[in-house]
Amino acid sequence: MSQENICQTFALLDETLETVAYSRHPEDPRVIDKMDTAITKGDFVHLAREAHNLKSAVGTMGLEQAQELCQALEDIGNSQQIQAGASTLAQLSAKLQEITPALRQLKP
């Protein structure tokens, strides 16, 4: 892989990470905050949608544990069984906080 391809890959990774973990607009909450609000309100549709979107993004980056947690949140939203939502979201949030700095360090 050429240096140019490596730089392009890391630029895409950084952009994806920015989209996944942080809002581009200060007035919009992060995706984790959106899911937390959905759980608090019992908004199953939005929980499932946000979890699905995040699942796709973290799956693209090969983050299997985060992807599995997103799938669990999507299932919780689809089944309307919110009891485990908060603890699963806390696990996902911790996982994203754990991996985000490491992924950012890979950027050339």
Secondary structure, DSSP 4 states (H G I P E B T S, - for coil): --HHHHHHHHHHHHHHHHHHHS-SSTTSPPHHHHHHHHHHHT-HHHHHHHHHHHHHHHHHTT-HHHHHHHHHHHHHHHHT-GGGHHHHHHHHHHHHHHHHHHHHHT--
